[in-house]
Amino acid sequence: MIYKRSSALFSEAQRVIPGGVNSPVRAFNAVGGDPIFVEKAKGAYLYDVDGNTLIDYINSWGPMILGHAHKPVVEAVVEKAKKGTSFGMPTQIETEIAELAISMVPNIDKIRFVNSGTEACMSAVRLARGYTGRDKIIKFAGCYHGHSDSFLIQAGSGAITFGTPNSPGVTKGTAKDTLLATYNDLNNVAKLISENENEIACIIIEPVAGNMGCIPPAKGFLNGLRQLCRENGILLIFDEVMTGFRLAKGGAQELYNIDADIVTFGKVIGGGLPVGAFAAREEIMNHLAPLGPVYQAGTLSGNPLAMAAGLAMLKELNKNQKIFDSLTAKTEYLHNGLGSVLTQNSIDHTINRVGSMISVHFSETPVTNFDTAAIGNNETFKKFFHGMLSEGVYIAPSAFETWFLCEALSYEDLDKTIEACNKVATTLA
C-alpha cells in the first residue's frame, strides 16, 4: 500500500503540533514509520487519505462497538446539533442517559458525566479521597487511567515501594501518595495495605487490563481485592473506560459479579464523541458539589451532542443482548484462527481474550501482568504490525494495546484477517 499523502500530512502536522499528533500512541514511535491519516470510516472499515481501505481493529480505541458512522448515532447527533451545540446549562437528555446507564449497570445510584476517561478517573480518585479522608491510592503497574498526575507513576523493582514520577511535571509529593502494585498479585496488594494502614483511600484498577495488551484478572483476584477493600475501609474503583458497556451491558461488574464502590466510564458511553462518567452509590456521590464538599466541574460536561450520541448507543446495546454474545463469538473465532496460523508457523505467541477485547503477545510466557507483557518480542511485533497493515488490516500500533472488535465486522472480514496473518507469519517464521 502507498501512504504518500499520509506522510506529507504528517510532515505538515509536525510543524504545528508536538510530534505531529494530539495523542502520543498515534505517532507510530513504537512500530516505526509515519502514522496513517484517515479521511472517513464506515462500519468495520477505515478509508485513508491515500485511498486505502483497512479492516479496523482499533475502533477509535473502543467506542465504535457497533461500527463507524452507525446510523442511529449519527442521526441523533445531527438532529441535536440543529438545536445548538453547547449551552452550559442543564438539558433533559442528561437525565435520560443517566437513567438508562444506571438501569444497565449494577450497584450504581447516581452518575456524573465529564468529558473524557482521564477526567472520570481523576474525579473518581478525588471523590474517594474526599469520602474517606485519606490521601494515598493504589494503582497497578501497566494499568492506564489517563494522564492525570496521580496515574503517571512508574513501578520500581518489584513494584512494591513508593512510586517515582514517570513523566516530568509530576511532583515527587504526588508520586509518594501513589502506591504501585502488581496486577494479579493479591499478596502484593495486601502487603501494601498493611504497610500503609488507614492511609489508603482507594484501589483503582482496570478489571480487565487493556493498556499492557488485554490481560484478564486471575481467578479470585477481583474478589480478593473486594474483600481487602471491605476489611480496610478502602474504596474499590473499577476503571471501566474500556470495559464498560463493551464486555456486557453492565460491564465488568456484571461479567464478574463483583460490586465496585466507584465505576468510571468512557469510550462506548459517548458513542464516539468525547464523554466520560463516574458513578457510585448515593452516599458516595452525594459528597460531590453542589451537595457535598468535593468539587468537580466542567463547562462542557453533559454536552448535548455527546449525550445524544451516547444515548443512541446505549439504547441499541440495552435492547439487544445478542450483540455481546455475537462479539464474543467473533472474537473467539479470530483468536482460534490467529492462534492456529502462528502455531503452524512455529512463532512463539500468547493470545489473551475477554469478550471483544483481544491481544497477541509474541512470547511463550503467559501474560498476566506488566512484567510478563514486557517480555514479548517487540521487534517481531513491529514486523507483524507493518505486515498486517500492508495486507489491509489495521491493529493498534503498539504491543501494549488491546484490539477492539466491532459488531460490523463480518466473518468474511475475520477470515481475511486470519489469511493476512498467515501471509505475514510466513515472513516471521
N, C-alpha and C positions, 0 to 999 in steps of 0.2 A: 504494500500500500504506500501511497505517496502522501506526505504531510508538509508540502512546501508552504501552503498558506498558513497552517498552524505555526510553523517555525517562524514565519515572518511576523505573525501577530504576537508571538511570544517575545520576539526581539523588541517590538514596539512597546509591549506591556512593561518590559524590564526598565524602560526609561522613566516610567511614571509610577510604577507600583513596585514595592520592595520584593525583589525576587521574581517579579512578573506575575505574581499570584496573590490572591487575597486569603489563602489558607495554605500553609506550607506543604502539605502532602500532595497538593496538585502539581507541584513543581517537578516531579519525577526525579528528585535528587536520589531517592532510594533505589531507582532502577536505571537511571541514566537516560539521556535523550531529552527531547523537548515535549512538553505536555500537549495533548490533543485539545484543540478548541472546538467546542460544539456549536452547531448552528441551530439544531432543533432535535426533538426527541418525540417518539410516539410509541406507545405500547412497550415492547421489550427492546426497542432499538434506539441507538444514538445515530445521528447524522451529523458528521463533522463538516468543517468549512472546506475541506478538500474533496467532498463528495463521497466519502467512505461511509458505509453502513456497518455498525458494530452491534453485536449482541451485548447487552448491558448487564453486568453483574454487580454494579455499584448501586444503581437506582438512587442517585443523589445521597449515597451513604445511608440508605434505608427507607426513606419516607414513601417512595413510589411503590408501595406494596401491591397496588393494583395495576401498575404500569404508568408510563409517562403520559401526560396530557389526557388523563382519564376524564371522559366526557362530563359526568356529573360534577366533578370537582371544578373543571374549567368553567362550566356554565354557572356554577354558584359564585365563583369569583367575578366573572364578567358582570353578572346581574347586580352584585353588591357594589362593584366599582362605579356603576352608573349612578349610585346614590351618594357617592363620596368615598374617599379612601381613608380618612382618618379624622377623628373628632376630639380625642382626648376627653371623652365623656362616656358614660355608660350606654350600652346598647343591649337590646333584648337578646341578640344572638349569643352574647357571652353567657347568659344564664342557660340558654338552650344547650349549648355544647357542654357546659359544666354539668347539667343534669344528666345528659347522656353518658358522659365519661364516668361519672360517679355510679351510674347504674351498671356499667360494664365492668368496672374494676372492683374487686372485693376490698373491704376494710378501709374505705375512704369515705369521709363525710363531706369534706369541702375541698375545693381545688382553686388555685390561683394561677392565672395564665401570665406568662412572661414572653420573652422574645427569642430565646434560644435554650438549648440544653445546658450550656455553660451557666447562664443566668439562673436556670432552675436549680442546678446543683449548688451553686454559690448561695442562693437564697435558702435552700433546704438546710445547709450546714449552719447558716446564721440563725435560722429558726431553732435548730436543735440546741445550739449554744444558749440562746435566749431562754428556751424552755427548761433546760437542765441547770443553767447557771454554771456550766463547766466550759473549759476552753479547748481542750485537746480533742483531736479526732484521729481515728484510724482509717487509713486507706490502704489499698493493696497495690504492690508493685505491679506495673503493667496495666492497671485499670486507669482509664482516662475519663475524667469528669469535667472536661473543659479546661480553659486556660486561666481560671481564677488562681490567685497566688497560692491558696491553701493546697491546690492539687498539683502544682508544678514542682514536686519534690521527688528526688531520685532515691532509690534504695541503696544503702551501703551494703557491705559484705554481710550476707545472711539476712539482710533486710529486717533487722530487729532493733536497731538503735534509732535515735532521733534522726529525722531526715535532714538533709542539707539541700539548699536550693539547687534546682536543676535548670534554672533559667536566670540570667542576670536580670535584676529588677525585683526578684523575690527576696525579701529580707530574711536574715537568719532567725529573727524572732518569730516570723510566720512559720518557718521551717520547723522550729522547735515544738510548735503546737501540733504538728502533723506527724503521727507515728506510722511507720511503714510496716506492713505485714505481708506475708507470703500467701498468695492465693491458694486455696485448697489445703491450707495447713492450719488446722484448728488449734493445735498445741501452741503454735507461734502466736496466735491471737490471744489465747489465754494467758500466755507469759507477759505480753504487753499490757494486758488489763491488770494483772497482779502487780506489775512494776509501776503502774500509774493509777493506783486505787483512788476512786472517787474524783478523778480528774478528767475522765473521758466523756465527752458529750454524745458522740455518735460514732458508729461504724458505717462508712459509705462503701458500697460495693456494686459492681456490675454483676447481677445474679448469674448471668451468662456473659463472660468476658467477650468483648468484641474488638478490643484495641491491642491485643497481642495475638491476633488471629482469633478465631472462635474457640473458646475454652469453656466446656461445661463445668458446672460445680460437681465436685466429687460427691458420691453418695453420703448423705448425712452432714455435709459441710454447712449448708444453709440452715438446716435445723439446729446444728450446733451453735452457729452464730446467734440464732434467735434465742436460744437458751442462755448463752453467755450474756447477751444484752439484757434479757429479762432479770437475771440474777444480780446484775451490777448497775441497774438504773441507767443503762445506755440506750439511746435510740438507734434503731436499725434503719438505715436508709438504703433502699433499693434504687439504684440509678437505672431506670428503665427507659432511658432516652432511645436506646436501640431496641430493647426487647418489648417495650410497651406497645400493645395493640398489634404486635407482629407475631409473637410466639403463641398468643392466644388472645381472646377478647380481653381478658383480664391480665394479660402479660405474664411475667414470671411468677407473680404471686399466685395466679390461678394454676399455672403449669406445675408448680412445685408444692402447691397447697401450703404456702408459708405467708404469714402476715408480717409485712414490714410496718414500721412506725410512720415513716415518711416515704413517699414514692415520687420520683422525678420522671418527667416525660419530655419528649421532643419528637423529631422525625415524623412518624406517622400521624401524630395528633395534629400536625399542621397541614397535612395533605400536600406537602411540598413547599409551603410558604414558611417564613421564619416564625416558629412558635415553640415555646417550651411551657412547662407547667410543673407545679409541685402540689402534692395533695397529702392529706393525713386525716386522722380522726379529729373531731370537732374540738376537743380540749387542747390539742396541739395547734391547730390552725387559728384558733381564737387568740393566740398570742401575737398574731400579726396586726400591724396597724391597718385600719384605724381602731380595731377592737382592743389590741394589746400593744405592748411596748416595742416589739421587734419591727423595725422599719424596713419596708421594701416597697419600691415604687417603679413606675415606668410609663412614660408618655404613650408609647405605642403598645403597651400591654393590652391584650384583648382587641387588637386592631381588627376592624370589621372584615377586611379581605382575608386575613389569616383565619379568623373564626369561621368564615363561610367555607373556606377550603377544608378546614379540619372537621367541621360538622358534616359536610358532604361525605368525607372519607369515613368517619366513624359510623355514620348511618349505614353505609354499604357493608362495613365489617360486622356491624351489630346484627344485621338481618340475615347474614349468610355465614353460618359457622363452617360450612363446607369449604370456604376459602382457605382456612387454616389447614384443614385436612389435605386439600389439594396441594398447597405449597409444601407441606411436609413430605408428601409423596413424591413430588417433583424433585425436591432436594435429595431425598434418599436415592432416587433414580440416578441423579447426577453423581452423587457420592459413589455409588456402585460402579458406574461407568468409568469415572476418572480413576478410581482405585484399581480396577481391572487393567486399564491401559498402563498405568505406572508400574504395576506389579509385573505385567508381561514384559515390560522393557527393563526390568531389574533396576528400577530407580527407587532409592530409599525415600520413603514418604510416610507421613501420618496425616490422615484426614479427620478433622473434627466437625461435628454437625449437631445442631439443635434446631428443630423446626426448619425455618427457611434461612438460617444462617449457617455458613459452611466455610472452611478454610483448608488449604493444602499446605502442609509443612514438609519441607524436604529434609526429613530426619526420621530415623527409625525409632527414636526415643519418644515415648508417649508425651504429648504436650499438655501439661497440667497447670503450668504457671509461667511467669515471665522468664525464669532461668531456662526452663526446658524449651520455651518458644525461641529463645536466643540461640539455641544450639543449631537450628536449621541452617542449611547451606544457602546463604543469600546469593551467592554467585549463580547457583542453579536456578533460584527463583527469578533473578534478573533475566536469564535466558528464557525461562518459561514465560515470563510476562511478555517480553517482546515477541516471542514466538506465537503466543496466543493472539496478541494484537495484530500480527501480520496475517493471521487467519480470520480476522474479523470478530474476535472475542475480547471484550474489554473487562478486565478484572482490576481490583484495587492495585495501584502502583506501589505497593509495599507488602513485604512478607508478614507484616504485623497488623494487617487489617482483615476483617472478615468480608466475605462476599455476601450479598443480599440478593435473593431471588424475588421476582415479582410474579403475580398470577398471570400476567400477559405472556409469559414465556410458554411456548408450546413444547411438546415432546420432540418435535422436529428441531426446534432450537437447541434443546438439550442434546440431541443426537449429533448436531453439527458441532456443538461444544466438545463433546467426547471425541469426535473424529479429529477436531483441531488438536486436542490434547494428544491423540495418537500420533499425528504428524510431528508435533513438537517433541514428543517423548523419544522418537527415533533419533533426533539430533542431540538429545541429552544423554542417551544411554552410553 
